[in-house]
Amino acid sequence: MTSAGYRVSVDHSKCTGCAQCYAACPNKVFVIENKKAVPVYQEKCVGCRSCVVRCPSGAITLTPRDVYSFFARFYSKH
């Protein structure tokens, strides 16, 4: 996968703003805004899952971008 190969999602109903994802991420994908993690630099995500492992509330998910591309192409044809 390329560095832009993953989509980072944060469930803000679960996020406590602890900044563990920010501390764990080697590429600094996250910023903390209004006491919530926001993945503003998603293009830097390499899919290492450090943020997912460190998040104590289970608020972060990573999804390969090619999954989104597949469904976008599929549904645009139907």
MOPAC internal coordinates of N, CA, C and O (Angstrom, degrees):
PM7 1SCF
backbone

  N    0.0000 0     0.00 0     0.00 0    0    0    0
  C    1.4547 1     0.00 0     0.00 0    1    0    0
  C    1.5183 1   110.60 1     0.00 0    2    1    0
  O    1.2310 1   121.23 1   -31.61 1    3    2    1
  N    1.2867 1   115.25 1   148.39 1    3    2    1
  C    1.4483 1   120.15 1   174.99 1    5    3    2
  C    1.5102 1   109.58 1   -82.06 1    6    5    3
  O    1.2310 1   120.52 1    -7.36 1    7    6    5
  N    1.3222 1   116.62 1   172.64 1    7    6    5
  C    1.4606 1   119.50 1  -179.52 1    9    7    6
  C    1.5233 1   112.22 1   -65.19 1   10    9    7
  O    1.2310 1   120.07 1   159.68 1   11   10    9
  N    1.3218 1   117.46 1   -20.32 1   11   10    9
  C    1.4599 1   120.68 1   177.67 1   13   11   10
  C    1.5211 1   110.28 1   -97.29 1   14   13   11
  O    1.2310 1   120.14 1  -157.01 1   15   14   13
  N    1.3331 1   117.34 1    22.99 1   15   14   13
  C    1.4454 1   121.91 1  -173.28 1   17   15   14
  C    1.5080 1   116.02 1   -83.10 1   18   17   15
  O    1.2310 1   118.77 1   177.34 1   19   18   17
  N    1.3223 1   119.95 1    -2.66 1   19   18   17
  C    1.4530 1   121.68 1  -175.64 1   21   19   18
  C    1.5200 1   112.25 1  -131.74 1   22   21   19
  O    1.2310 1   121.30 1   -34.29 1   23   22   21
  N    1.3157 1   115.11 1   145.71 1   23   22   21
  C    1.4583 1   122.14 1   173.06 1   25   23   22
  C    1.5208 1   106.47 1  -104.70 1   26   25   23
  O    1.2310 1   120.35 1   -54.29 1   27   26   25
  N    1.3063 1   116.93 1   125.71 1   27   26   25
  C    1.4624 1   122.97 1  -179.95 1   29   27   26
  C    1.5269 1   108.27 1   -99.30 1   30   29   27
  O    1.2310 1   121.07 1   -53.16 1   31   30   29
  N    1.3244 1   115.56 1   126.84 1   31   30   29
  C    1.4633 1   120.45 1   178.54 1   33   31   30
  C    1.5205 1   109.58 1  -121.61 1   34   33   31
  O    1.2310 1   121.03 1   -39.66 1   35   34   33
  N    1.3199 1   115.64 1   140.34 1   35   34   33
  C    1.4660 1   121.52 1   175.99 1   37   35   34
  C    1.5229 1   107.89 1  -122.00 1   38   37   35
  O    1.2310 1   120.89 1   -56.59 1   39   38   37
  N    1.3140 1   115.91 1   123.41 1   39   38   37
  C    1.4604 1   121.59 1   175.31 1   41   39   38
  C    1.5289 1   106.90 1   -82.95 1   42   41   39
  O    1.2310 1   120.62 1   -77.72 1   43   42   41
  N    1.3137 1   116.42 1   102.28 1   43   42   41
  C    1.4575 1   120.29 1  -174.96 1   45   43   42
  C    1.5287 1   113.41 1   -68.56 1   46   45   43
  O    1.2310 1   120.22 1   164.85 1   47   46   45
  N    1.3213 1   117.19 1   -15.15 1   47   46   45
  C    1.4683 1   118.44 1   174.86 1   49   47   46
  C    1.5327 1   110.76 1   -74.60 1   50   49   47
  O    1.2310 1   120.30 1   160.21 1   51   50   49
  N    1.3366 1   117.04 1   -19.79 1   51   50   49
  C    1.4676 1   121.90 1   177.50 1   53   51   50
  C    1.5312 1   112.98 1  -101.34 1   54   53   51
  O    1.2310 1   120.11 1   152.92 1   55   54   53
  N    1.3281 1   117.39 1   -27.08 1   55   54   53
  C    1.4645 1   122.10 1  -174.97 1   57   55   54
  C    1.5270 1   110.97 1   -64.97 1   58   57   55
  O    1.2310 1   121.15 1   -50.24 1   59   58   57
  N    1.3418 1   115.40 1   129.76 1   59   58   57
  C    1.4686 1   120.43 1   179.17 1   61   59   58
  C    1.5253 1   112.65 1  -100.42 1   62   61   59
  O    1.2310 1   120.47 1   175.68 1   63   62   61
  N    1.3370 1   116.71 1    -4.32 1   63   62   61
  C    1.4579 1   120.12 1  -178.92 1   65   63   62
  C    1.5145 1   113.66 1    75.01 1   66   65   63
  O    1.2310 1   120.21 1  -156.10 1   67   66   65
  N    1.3114 1   117.21 1    23.90 1   67   66   65
  C    1.4740 1   121.49 1  -176.32 1   69   67   66
  C    1.5288 1   113.23 1   -71.38 1   70   69   67
  O    1.2310 1   119.82 1   162.85 1   71   70   69
  N    1.3236 1   117.94 1   -17.15 1   71   70   69
  C    1.4662 1   125.09 1   178.10 1   73   71   70
  C    1.5274 1   113.51 1    70.42 1   74   73   71
  O    1.2310 1   119.60 1  -163.50 1   75   74   73
  N    1.3139 1   118.36 1    16.50 1   75   74   73
  C    1.4649 1   120.56 1   176.25 1   77   75   74
  C    1.5278 1   110.41 1   -65.29 1   78   77   75
  O    1.2310 1   119.76 1   144.10 1   79   78   77
  N    1.3132 1   118.07 1   -35.90 1   79   78   77
  C    1.4675 1   121.28 1   177.65 1   81   79   78
  C    1.5235 1   110.46 1   -63.86 1   82   81   79
  O    1.2310 1   120.86 1   137.15 1   83   82   81
  N    1.3122 1   115.96 1   -42.85 1   83   82   81
  C    1.4611 1   121.17 1   178.41 1   85   83   82
  C    1.5257 1   110.36 1   -60.35 1   86   85   83
  O    1.2310 1   120.56 1   134.86 1   87   86   85
  N    1.3209 1   116.54 1   -45.14 1   87   86   85
  C    1.4647 1   121.31 1  -179.06 1   89   87   86
  C    1.5301 1   111.68 1   -67.25 1   90   89   87
  O    1.2310 1   120.23 1   144.42 1   91   90   89
  N    1.3220 1   117.17 1   -35.58 1   91   90   89
  C    1.4679 1   121.30 1  -175.33 1   93   91   90
  C    1.5248 1   113.38 1   -80.63 1   94   93   91
  O    1.2310 1   119.92 1   151.63 1   95   94   93
  N    1.3044 1   117.76 1   -28.37 1   95   94   93
  C    1.4689 1   121.54 1  -172.78 1   97   95   94
  C    1.5293 1   111.24 1   -72.87 1   98   97   95
  O    1.2310 1   120.00 1   -61.06 1   99   98   97
  N    1.3387 1   117.61 1   118.94 1   99   98   97
  C    1.4625 1   120.03 1  -179.79 1  101   99   98
  C    1.5284 1   113.10 1   -70.50 1  102  101   99
  O    1.2310 1   120.26 1   161.45 1  103  102  101
  N    1.3306 1   117.11 1   -18.55 1  103  102  101
  C    1.4674 1   121.03 1  -177.15 1  105  103  102
  C    1.5161 1   114.01 1  -109.05 1  106  105  103
  O    1.2310 1   120.65 1  -173.90 1  107  106  105
  N    1.3256 1   116.36 1     6.10 1  107  106  105
  C    1.4740 1   122.54 1   176.68 1  109  107  106
  C    1.5331 1   112.15 1    52.52 1  110  109  107
  O    1.2310 1   121.59 1  -124.73 1  111  110  109
  N    1.3288 1   114.57 1    55.27 1  111  110  109
  C    1.4601 1   121.85 1   177.82 1  113  111  110
  C    1.5329 1   111.03 1   -70.67 1  114  113  111
  O    1.2310 1   120.50 1   150.36 1  115  114  113
  N    1.3392 1   116.65 1   -29.64 1  115  114  113
  C    1.4646 1   121.54 1  -171.65 1  117  115  114
  C    1.5223 1   113.54 1  -100.64 1  118  117  115
  O    1.2310 1   121.71 1   -27.65 1  119  118  117
  N    1.3157 1   114.34 1   152.35 1  119  118  117
  C    1.4587 1   123.19 1   163.33 1  121  119  118
  C    1.5288 1   105.82 1  -127.92 1  122  121  119
  O    1.2310 1   120.39 1   -19.75 1  123  122  121
  N    1.2991 1   116.86 1   160.25 1  123  122  121
  C    1.4588 1   121.01 1   176.25 1  125  123  122
  C    1.5253 1   107.10 1  -107.17 1  126  125  123
  O    1.2310 1   121.30 1   -61.45 1  127  126  125
  N    1.3351 1   115.12 1   118.55 1  127  126  125
  C    1.4662 1   121.81 1   179.38 1  129  127  126
  C    1.5248 1   108.65 1  -127.36 1  130  129  127
  O    1.2310 1   120.74 1   -49.97 1  131  130  129
  N    1.3024 1   116.20 1   130.03 1  131  130  129
  C    1.4727 1   121.08 1   179.89 1  133  131  130
  C    1.5255 1   111.65 1    51.41 1  134  133  131
  O    1.2310 1   120.96 1  -138.29 1  135  134  133
  N    1.3307 1   115.77 1    41.71 1  135  134  133
  C    1.4635 1   123.26 1   177.44 1  137  135  134
  C    1.5244 1   113.67 1    62.79 1  138  137  135
  O    1.2310 1   120.56 1  -150.26 1  139  138  137
  N    1.3353 1   116.53 1    29.74 1  139  138  137
  C    1.4594 1   122.81 1   176.72 1  141  139  138
  C    1.5227 1   109.02 1  -137.67 1  142  141  139
  O    1.2310 1   120.60 1   -33.51 1  143  142  141
  N    1.3429 1   116.45 1   146.49 1  143  142  141
  C    1.4613 1   121.40 1   176.18 1  145  143  142
  C    1.5242 1   109.49 1   -77.16 1  146  145  143
  O    1.2310 1   120.97 1   -45.27 1  147  146  145
  N    1.3348 1   115.75 1   134.73 1  147  146  145
  C    1.4562 1   121.27 1   178.88 1  149  147  146
  C    1.5339 1   107.74 1  -130.26 1  150  149  147
  O    1.2310 1   119.95 1   -59.15 1  151  150  149
  N    1.3391 1   117.70 1   120.85 1  151  150  149
  C    1.4611 1   120.68 1  -179.64 1  153  151  150
  C    1.5314 1   111.58 1   -82.35 1  154  153  151
  O    1.2310 1   120.41 1  -103.46 1  155  154  153
  N    1.3115 1   116.83 1    76.54 1  155  154  153
  C    1.4657 1   120.74 1  -173.92 1  157  155  154
  C    1.5305 1   113.98 1   -78.20 1  158  157  155
  O    1.2310 1   120.32 1   159.37 1  159  158  157
  N    1.3133 1   116.99 1   -20.63 1  159  158  157
  C    1.4725 1   120.13 1  -178.88 1  161  159  158
  C    1.5237 1   110.13 1  -113.40 1  162  161  159
  O    1.2310 1   120.39 1  -125.71 1  163  162  161
  N    1.3249 1   116.86 1    54.29 1  163  162  161
  C    1.4550 1   121.86 1  -176.10 1  165  163  162
  C    1.5255 1   113.35 1   -59.77 1  166  165  163
  O    1.2310 1   120.33 1   151.88 1  167  166  165
  N    1.3156 1   116.98 1   -28.12 1  167  166  165
  C    1.4641 1   119.76 1   179.87 1  169  167  166
  C    1.5286 1   112.28 1   -63.73 1  170  169  167
  O    1.2310 1   120.29 1   163.97 1  171  170  169
  N    1.3278 1   117.06 1   -16.03 1  171  170  169
  C    1.4596 1   121.52 1   178.85 1  173  171  170
  C    1.5277 1   113.18 1   -88.16 1  174  173  171
  O    1.2310 1   119.93 1   171.00 1  175  174  173
  N    1.3258 1   117.73 1    -9.00 1  175  174  173
  C    1.4646 1   121.32 1  -175.87 1  177  175  174
  C    1.5275 1   110.92 1   -69.75 1  178  177  175
  O    1.2310 1   121.15 1   -52.17 1  179  178  177
  N    1.3342 1   115.41 1   127.83 1  179  178  177
  C    1.4646 1   121.24 1   178.57 1  181  179  178
  C    1.5282 1   111.48 1  -106.53 1  182  181  179
  O    1.2310 1   120.00 1  -176.61 1  183  182  181
  N    1.3284 1   117.60 1     3.39 1  183  182  181
  C    1.4547 1   121.43 1   177.02 1  185  183  182
  C    1.5083 1   115.26 1    76.51 1  186  185  183
  O    1.2310 1   119.66 1  -154.16 1  187  186  185
  N    1.3166 1   118.26 1    25.84 1  187  186  185
  C    1.4752 1   121.15 1  -177.49 1  189  187  186
  C    1.5291 1   112.72 1   -72.70 1  190  189  187
  O    1.2310 1   119.84 1   162.17 1  191  190  189
  N    1.3168 1   117.90 1   -17.83 1  191  190  189
  C    1.4612 1   125.21 1   177.70 1  193  191  190
  C    1.5287 1   114.34 1    70.04 1  194  193  191
  O    1.2310 1   119.85 1  -167.57 1  195  194  193
  N    1.3186 1   117.89 1    12.43 1  195  194  193
  C    1.4713 1   120.29 1   177.46 1  197  195  194
  C    1.5220 1   111.28 1   -58.14 1  198  197  195
  O    1.2310 1   120.43 1   139.82 1  199  198  197
  N    1.3002 1   116.78 1   -40.18 1  199  198  197
  C    1.4660 1   121.48 1  -179.36 1  201  199  198
  C    1.5260 1   110.83 1   -66.54 1  202  201  199
  O    1.2310 1   120.66 1   138.57 1  203  202  201
  N    1.3242 1   116.34 1   -41.43 1  203  202  201
  C    1.4678 1   121.10 1  -179.16 1  205  203  202
  C    1.5231 1   110.05 1   -62.95 1  206  205  203
  O    1.2310 1   120.78 1   135.49 1  207  206  205
  N    1.3289 1   116.12 1   -44.51 1  207  206  205
  C    1.4647 1   121.42 1  -178.66 1  209  207  206
  C    1.5237 1   111.41 1   -65.78 1  210  209  207
  O    1.2310 1   120.16 1   139.81 1  211  210  209
  N    1.3219 1   117.30 1   -40.19 1  211  210  209
  C    1.4784 1   121.12 1  -176.40 1  213  211  210
  C    1.5278 1   114.10 1   -79.33 1  214  213  211
  O    1.2310 1   119.85 1   159.37 1  215  214  213
  N    1.3235 1   117.90 1   -20.63 1  215  214  213
  C    1.4716 1   120.49 1  -176.14 1  217  215  214
  C    1.5314 1   109.86 1   -69.24 1  218  217  215
  O    1.2310 1   119.93 1   -67.08 1  219  218  217
  N    1.3454 1   117.75 1   112.92 1  219  218  217
  C    1.4651 1   120.10 1  -177.32 1  221  219  218
  C    1.5281 1   113.93 1   -72.40 1  222  221  219
  O    1.2310 1   120.13 1   162.43 1  223  222  221
  N    1.3271 1   117.36 1   -17.57 1  223  222  221
  C    1.4630 1   119.56 1  -177.81 1  225  223  222
  C    1.5272 1   113.49 1  -102.34 1  226  225  223
  O    1.2310 1   120.01 1   179.02 1  227  226  225
  N    1.3391 1   117.59 1    -0.98 1  227  226  225
  C    1.4593 1   120.47 1   179.19 1  229  227  226
  C    1.5166 1   113.57 1    67.17 1  230  229  227
  O    1.2310 1   120.61 1  -147.46 1  231  230  229
  N    1.3155 1   116.44 1    32.54 1  231  230  229
  C    1.4622 1   120.96 1  -174.62 1  233  231  230
  C    1.5264 1   114.25 1   -86.60 1  234  233  231
  O    1.2310 1   119.76 1   169.41 1  235  234  233
  N    1.3351 1   118.07 1   -10.59 1  235  234  233
  C    1.4704 1   120.83 1  -172.28 1  237  235  234
  C    1.5215 1   111.01 1  -109.77 1  238  237  235
  O    1.2310 1   121.42 1   -44.71 1  239  238  237
  N    1.3269 1   114.88 1   135.29 1  239  238  237
  C    1.4595 1   121.09 1   173.11 1  241  239  238
  C    1.5187 1   109.27 1  -130.27 1  242  241  239
  O    1.2310 1   121.43 1   -31.70 1  243  242  241
  N    1.3137 1   114.86 1   148.30 1  243  242  241
  C    1.4666 1   122.07 1   173.87 1  245  243  242
  C    1.5142 1   108.00 1  -117.34 1  246  245  243
  O    1.2310 1   120.83 1   -44.84 1  247  246  245
  N    1.3195 1   116.02 1   135.16 1  247  246  245
  C    1.4476 1   121.49 1   178.20 1  249  247  246
  C    1.5233 1   108.26 1  -130.97 1  250  249  247
  O    1.2310 1   120.18 1   -49.42 1  251  250  249
  N    1.3344 1   117.25 1   130.58 1  251  250  249
  C    1.4679 1   118.32 1   176.72 1  253  251  250
  C    1.5311 1   110.21 1   -58.47 1  254  253  251
  O    1.2310 1   120.83 1   -46.55 1  255  254  253
  N    1.3110 1   116.03 1   133.45 1  255  254  253
  C    1.4679 1   120.56 1  -178.60 1  257  255  254
  C    1.5171 1   112.26 1   -62.37 1  258  257  255
  O    1.2310 1   119.26 1   150.76 1  259  258  257
  N    1.3204 1   119.01 1   -29.24 1  259  258  257
  C    1.4541 1   119.06 1  -178.49 1  261  259  258
  C    1.5295 1   111.79 1   -66.28 1  262  261  259
  O    1.2310 1   119.34 1   159.03 1  263  262  261
  N    1.3277 1   118.86 1   -20.97 1  263  262  261
  C    1.4588 1   121.38 1   173.42 1  265  263  262
  C    1.5300 1   109.07 1   -65.09 1  266  265  263
  O    1.2310 1   120.36 1   135.14 1  267  266  265
  N    1.3219 1   116.92 1   -44.86 1  267  266  265
  C    1.4633 1   120.75 1   178.25 1  269  267  266
  C    1.5247 1   110.95 1   -65.20 1  270  269  267
  O    1.2310 1   120.10 1   140.80 1  271  270  269
  N    1.3220 1   117.41 1   -39.20 1  271  270  269
  C    1.4640 1   120.95 1   179.22 1  273  271  270
  C    1.5136 1   110.81 1   -63.20 1  274  273  271
  O    1.2310 1   120.43 1   138.01 1  275  274  273
  N    1.3339 1   116.79 1   -41.99 1  275  274  273
  C    1.4631 1   121.04 1   179.42 1  277  275  274
  C    1.5198 1   110.50 1   -59.43 1  278  277  275
  O    1.2310 1   120.20 1   128.11 1  279  278  277
  N    1.3420 1   117.23 1   -51.89 1  279  278  277
  C    1.4574 1   120.15 1  -177.72 1  281  279  278
  C    1.5215 1   112.07 1   -66.00 1  282  281  279
  O    1.2310 1   119.95 1   144.88 1  283  282  281
  N    1.3048 1   117.69 1   -35.12 1  283  282  281
  C    1.4677 1   120.27 1   177.80 1  285  283  282
  C    1.5268 1   110.24 1   -63.34 1  286  285  283
  O    1.2310 1   120.55 1   135.84 1  287  286  285
  N    1.3332 1   116.56 1   -44.16 1  287  286  285
  C    1.4768 1   119.81 1   178.15 1  289  287  286
  C    1.5208 1   111.00 1   -67.12 1  290  289  287
  O    1.2310 1   120.26 1   138.00 1  291  290  289
  N    1.3399 1   117.11 1   -42.00 1  291  290  289
  C    1.4614 1   121.44 1  -178.76 1  293  291  290
  C    1.5262 1   111.30 1   -60.90 1  294  293  291
  O    1.2310 1   120.83 1   129.95 1  295  294  293
  N    1.3305 1   116.01 1   -50.05 1  295  294  293
  C    1.4629 1   119.19 1  -175.40 1  297  295  294
  C    1.5279 1   113.05 1   -75.39 1  298  297  295
  O    1.2310 1   119.96 1   158.27 1  299  298  297
  N    1.3133 1   117.68 1   -21.73 1  299  298  297
  C    1.4670 1   118.34 1   177.65 1  301  299  298
  C    1.5220 1   111.74 1   -73.85 1  302  301  299
  O    1.2310 1   120.22 1   161.04 1  303  302  301
  N    1.3301 1   117.18 1   -18.96 1  303  302  301
  C    1.4607 1   121.92 1   179.62 1  305  303  302
  C    1.5232 1   112.71 1   -91.83 1  306  305  303
  O    1.2310 1   120.01 1   167.98 1  307  306  305
  N    1.3240 1   117.58 1   -12.02 1  307  306  305
  C    1.4808 1   120.20 1  -175.74 1  309  307  306
  C    1.4945 1   112.15 1  -113.74 1  310  309  307
  O    1.2310 1   120.10 1   180.00 1  311  310  309

